[in-house]
Amino acid sequence: MAITLDKYFELGEHAEHMHPTALSEYQKFIDDLNQVVPLSTITDEDVKRLLSGLDNWIYLDWLKGLQEWLTKCLAGNSNKTPSVYPGELPS
């Protein structure tokens, strides 16, 4: 079953455990992303169909980096937040 991309970027209960500045920057990042890509209408199946080869690899690598950044932003993480910015969208 296809899932819209906005569901992939929801933090859920993890939001309350994030560094406050990082959480604010993440929300701004998602707002910016939503202006480029309508997250509530594009599904994971759409992405699989539209991206192939190198573009798909770049997208997946970017998602991995975003996930790693989010993990580092959790309160209590011994590494703390390396940056309050989630990074740039792949072009």
Summary of the structure (lengths in Angstrom):
residues: 91
radius of gyration: 13.7
end to end distance: 27.9
largest distance: 39.1
contacts: 207
relative contact order: 0.20
helix: 59%
strand: 4%
